[in-house]
Amino acid sequence: MTDVHPAVGLDDTVHQRSRLGILALLRTGVSMEFGALRDTLHLTDGNLNRHLKVLEDAGLIVSTRNTGQGRPRTWLTITDAGRAALDAEIAALRALIAATE
């Protein structure tokens, strides 16, 4: 059999629910503050940190720590590679859906 099932195209780094949500939120091109991501996705600080590390190690996001007025804040931004990975994941999901219809 030479046909590859569409599920093979899913990227394990991107596909995990929380990481997919992070990339989707950042895909708009607007940086998000750590607390806003945490609250929007209903994650704990530790859980979000773990997923951000995976994405950052893969080069899909960058984090910037702002120590201006008040307490330090961490801002997250998607990279070009992150946009491409999310777009590829969405295409793979569409192919998977089409294969089941």
N, C-alpha and C positions, 0 to 999 in steps of 0.2 A: 504494500500500500504506500503510495507516494504522497498522498494528501496529508498535510499536517493539521491536526485539530486546532481550532482557534485558541483554545485554552493554553496552548504552548507559547503563544505570543504574550501572555501576561507576565509582567515584570514583578518578581517577588518583593523587590525593594519598594516599588510604587503601590502595588496592589493592596497591601495591608490597609485595613479600613481607616485607621487614624492617619497614616501617612498619605493616603489618597485624599482624605479630607483636608489635610494641611496644604498639599499642593493645589487642590482645587480652590481653596480660599486665597492662596497667594497668587494664583494664576491671573487675577485681575490686574496685576502689576502694582498693586498698592502694598507697601510693607505693613506688616501687622505686628503689634506688640505681643509679647509672650502671654501675658494675662488674657488678652482678647482671644487669642487662639485657644488657650486652655479652656476658657469659659464657653466659647462657641462650640467646641468639640466635646465638652463635658469630660475632660481628662484631669488627672491629678498632675501636679508639678513634675513629679518623678516620671510618670508615664510619658508626658509630653517631651520632657528632656531626652528620654531614651529614643523616641521617634525622631526628634530633631537631629540627634547625633547621627543616626543612620542616614538621614537625608543629607546632612552636611558632609559626612564622610564620602558619600556618593557624588558630591558636587552638585546636588540638585537645589540646595538652598544656601544662603549665607546669613550669618547672624552678626548683628552689630550691637555692641553694648554702649548705651548712652548714659553717661554719668553726669549729666547737666544738673539742673535744679531738682531737688528732691531725691528720692531713692533711684538707684540705677535701674534702667529698663533695658530689656533685650528686644531688638527689632529683627524680624525675619523677612527675607526677600527671596523670591524664587530666582534661579539663574536661567540662562538660556537653555542649558542642559536640562534643567528641571521642567521648563515649558515643553521641550521636545519629548521628554520622558512621559509627561502627563498626556500630551497629545497622542503618543504611541499607545499608551494604556487605554485611552478612550477609544481609539481605533480598534484595538484588540477586543475590547468589551463589545463594541458594535458588531464585530465579526462573529463573536461568540453568540450574541443574541440572534443575529441573522441565521446562524447555523441551527438554532433551536426552533425557529419559526417554521 
